[in-house]
Amino acid sequence: MTLQNFQRLAFVLIRNCLFGGNIASLRFILSPRKFATYQQACMDLWAVYCDIGLPSVSLSRFLNYKEDIKIGLWNIKTLDIMGSSTANMKDRLIFATIAKVTKPKVVFEIGTFRGESAANFALNTPEDAKIYTLDLPPSGGELTPHNNSQKQSNIIDRQIIKQRCTEIYVYESIEEGKKVVQLYGNSFDFDFRPYYNKIDLFLVDGAHNYAAVVKDTNNALSVCDTKKPDKLS
């Protein structure tokens, strides 16, 4: 880790401790990971209430449903809410709701991590649905650090890679997991051509830097089925 990256990380930790810390956080003082995660969660909630970042949009604004729906969530009893999962509870509920309402036949996800999102897609899609999930090879792969901003974001990505699953994914523990097809590769140079105009629902949850998000988003738009007006990515 360079001095610049260390200084940036230290600044974030101190900021979160000063503004995100409270008496309740002292409960996790002996667990640094939980302590830091709790403070970050407080900062994220603060940003939501202060309307900082991208504007929030209600699901009802772009999903056509009027009745109550039932969704399935993977083993919620053992869900590590304080863990380092890239998809928190709110995200899981949103993904599951979108899948349940739109009934996609083909789903593509960038960023398998432990397989939670893939499992929830499997639980909320039609029986004949197919779910492709792309992740770096078990060996790790390259993170394409082409510039300073990517190098900084890759610090986070390397931590996520260390915590991901490389043996048994969550979706493998459920019957619906047979819908999932595991793919390996770097989305930066992955060949998406075989999936053009075949994807109904696309989730971008890969590398956390601007260049990667732009490229993943463009690939998502290129493979979504343009014949269907309700495509989502």
N, C-alpha and C positions, 0 to 999 in steps of 0.2 A: 504494500500500500504506500503510495507516495505521500509526501508531507501535505500536499494540497488536499488530497482525498481524506487524509486523517483529520485535517482541520475542518473540513466540511462535515464529516461525520460527527465530530465533537460538537460542532455548532448545533446540529440537529438534535443531538442528545440533550444538550444543555437547554435549548429552547423548549423541547418537549417537557423536560423536567420542571422548568419554571412555569410554563403556561398550561401544560397538560396534567401536571401532578396535583394531587389533592390528598386529603387524609386517607381516603379509601385506598389509594395506591400504595400506602405503607404496608398493606397486607402482603404485597408481592416483593417487598424489599429484599428478601433472601433469594428471590428467583429473578435474576437480571433480565432474562428473556421476557417473562410475563410482565415485569415492571415496565420495561420499555414498550412492550406491545400495548399495555393498558394506557400509557400516556399518549401513544400515537393514536389510539382509538379515540381518546378524548379530544385530541387536536382535530381529527377528522370530523367528529361530530360538531365541534365548534365551527369548522369551515362550512359545514352544511347549513347551520343556523344563520351564519353570517353571509350566506349566498356567495361564498368564495369558490372560484373554479367554474366548471361547466354548469350551465343551468340544469335543474332537475325537471324531468318530464314525467307526468303520470302515465302509467301503463294504459289507462283507459283512453288516453288521447290517440293512441295508434293501434290498440287492440280492440277488435269488435266483439265484446262479450258483455252480456247483461245479467246473466245468471251466475250464481255461486259455482265455483269449480273446485274439484278435489285434485290435489297434486300429491306426488310421492317424493319424499326426500330420503336419501340414503342414510340409514342407521343414525337418526338424529340424536339418539341417546348417548352415543359415543363420540359425537362431534366435538372436536377440540376448539371451542370458540375462542379461547385465548391463545391458540396455536398460531403458526405462521402461514396458514393456508392463504393462497392468493385470492380465494373467493370466500368472502364472509357470508354470514347468514342472510343478509339482505340480498346479496348477489344470487345466492342459491335459490331464494324464493322467486326472484325476478326471472332467472333462467328457466326454472321449472314452470312458471306461469306462462311464459312466452311459448315454450314448447307444447304445453298442454292445449293452449288456445289455437295456435297456428297449425298444429299437427304436421310438422315437417316430415317428409319421407327420407331426406338426406341432410345430415348435419355435419358440419366441419368445425373443428376446434383447433386453435393453435395454442399450445401450452397445456400438456396433460397434467403435469405436476404429480399428484397422487391419484388422480382419476375420479375425484369427487364430482366435478361438473359433468364428465362423461357419464357417470352413473346416474346422475339426476336427469340428464337428457334421455337416457335409456328408460328410466322409469316413467317418463311423461310423453313419450312419442308412440306412434302406432306400432303394432307388433311387427310389421314388415319394414320398419325404418332402419336406416343404416347410419351409424355415427362414426365418422373418421376423426381421430384425435392425433395431432402431430406434436412430437416432443423431440428434444435433442437425444442422441443415442445414449445408452447407459454409460458409455465411456465419458460423456460430458460434451464433447464437440467444442467448436469455437464460438466465441461470442461477438465476433466482428467488431473489435474496438478500433474504429477508423478515425475517431476524433475525440476531443476532450470530453464532450458531453456524453458520448457513448461510454467512454471509460468510466465516468462517474456512475452512470446508471448500471453498468456491468458489475459494480460492487454489490449492488442489491441482487442482481440476477445470479451471481455466483453463490450467494447465501441461499437463494431459493433452490438452486440446483442441488446444493448439498442436502437439503431437507426433502427433496422429492423422492418418489418411489422408483426403484429401478428393478424390482423383483416381481412383486404382486401388486397390481393396481386395485383400487377400491371396486371398480366396476366388475372385476373378476369374481367378487364375492356374492353377486346377485344373479339370478336367472336371466334377467333382462340384459345382462352384460354381454350376451352373445351378439347383440346388435353392434357392439363396438369393434372397430378395426383400428389397431394401434399402428401408427406410422412413425418412422424415425427420420430425423433430418433437421437442418437449420432452415427456418422459414425464409431466411434471406436469399437462399439459392435453391429452395425446393421447387420441383417442377409441378406446377399447378395445372398444367394444360389438360391432363386427363379428366379434370373435374369441372372444366368450363361449362357454364350453363346447366349444371347438375345439382347445385347446392341450394337448399331451401332456407337454411338457417346457419349463420356463420358467427362463431365467437372468437374474437381476437383477444388473447390473454397470454401473449408471449413476452418478448424482451421489452424492458421498460426504458426505452429511449426513443426520441422523436423519430429518427430515421427508420427504425424498425417498425414503429407503430404506423407510420405513413405507408411503408411498403406492404405490411400485413393488411392494412385497410384496403389498399388498391387491389391486392390479390383477392381479398374477400369480395369486393365489388365485381371483379372480373369473373369469378366462378359462380356467383349466385345466378339462379335461373331467371333470366330477364323476361321470360314468358309469363311468369307468375307475378301479379301485382302486389302480393302480400309477402314477397321475399324480405328477409330481415338479415342484417349484418351489422 
